[in-house]
Amino acid sequence: MTRPISKTINVPVADGDGDRYTLRMGPQHPATHGVLRVDLELDGETILKCTPHVGYLHRGFEKLAEHRTYAQSLILTDRLDYIAAMSNNVGYCVAVEKLLGVSCPMRAKYIRTIVGEMSRLCSHLLWLATHALDIGAMTVFLYCFREREILLDLFEKLCGARLTFSYTRIGGVRQDVTADFMSELQRFVDIFPSKVSDYETLIDTNRIWLKRTVGIGVLSADEALSLGLTGACLRGSGVDYDIRKHRPYDAYDQVDFEVPIGADGDIYARYRCRMEEMLQSNKILQQCIDQLPPGPIFNDDAPDLVMPMQGERKIEADTTTYGSGLIKFIDEHGSHPVGDVYVSTEVPKGELGFYFISDGSGHPYRMHIRSPSFIHIGAIPYLAEGGFIADLIANIGTLDVVLGECDR
């Protein structure tokens, strides 16, 4: 793909008002959604040049993975997009299973699809809440957190955690769903469409919201593709690309759903895509509830790859405690296939890809993460230059970036 040609900006300078100045926004500004610094060259309120800076976290995930087994590196993925940690868990396990040739039982695939769509709803709800707050709408922020809290309670009931889960396993999931969890999830699925209607009533036709979003941050389909955008940022420009539909994984080939597509490529189009995606996620959840098959939740045919669960498999170790035996289990370096693989999944922010190079040891020789937020930050200058400072805030919000997965 070719990089888009920078836009030529011709800004008329009024008599006696020709001073240009530089403004540094961030890295602690709340509207940058993380430790992002944006250097702006301004003529009045007009942005002449926009330069985003990342690199304030120095997390080193990709290097850390080289010294850990595939099972041990799972916990690193929770800390990428921590707003949608479960989606990262699923994407990592799908990639490792492809590399190592491990299959996953159908029940576990359905459970992964359930938690993946719950994670998508959590992410989109937080995006809507903060994006609206950045632009000036306060009430929808409180409404979105009301429903998000229900989902976090469900995650806590499922695996005991609300933010970083480490729930999936290479070859399955950590533990099965309970009847109580499924009944509460059904209650949420029943009420959620009406809640989306509440959000739309608040802002969908609000004249201030429309003025701040319609015709702002416009990207054509060719421009969005050239910038490498994925997810709702790409689909808002009219490009039909969703990995769940075009390269299905887990149970996505067993459920029926539509991929919302925008037409205008502006902030409002991307907003509408995400709103429709939430309803489609709710539809997927309902089908998974109805179709959830019986059977095992992890692949017991690969004992050297699948982490055991307490009380369900004995671990041969010199120690007598489960914890010490588990540490020994996941730290052993086995013999694995040699080669490389790139596997991507559709996370709430776009395409999350893992590229592994295996030298046959129990840990990756190299691992690279293709995180959507890092790619999307590269679109900020193209969206911002020629516009106003206030529009920069809206443009950052419409890209839905999280800096945790940028500084890998």
Buried (B, 14 or more C-beta within 10 A) or exposed (E): EEEBEEEEEEEEEEEEEEEEEEEEBBBEBEBBBBBBBBBBBBBBEBBBBBBBBBEBBEBEBBEBBBEBBBBBBBBBBBBBBEBBBBBBBBBBBBBBBBBBEBEBBBBBBBBBBBBBBBBBBBBBBBBBBBBBBBBEBEEBBEBBEEBBEBBBEBBEBBBEBBEBBBBBBBBBBBBBBEEEBBEBBEEBBEEBEEBBEBBBEBBBEBEEBEEBBBEBBBBBBEBBBBBBBBBBBBBBBBBEBBBBBEEBBBBBEBBEBEBBBBEBBBBBBBBBBBBBBBBBBBBBBBBBBEEBEEEBBBBEEBBEBBBBBEEEEEBEBEEEEBEEBBBBBBEEEBEBEEEEBEBBBBBBBBBBBBBBBBEEBBBBBBBBBBBBBBBBBBBBBBBBBBBBBBBBBBBBBBBBBBBBBBBB
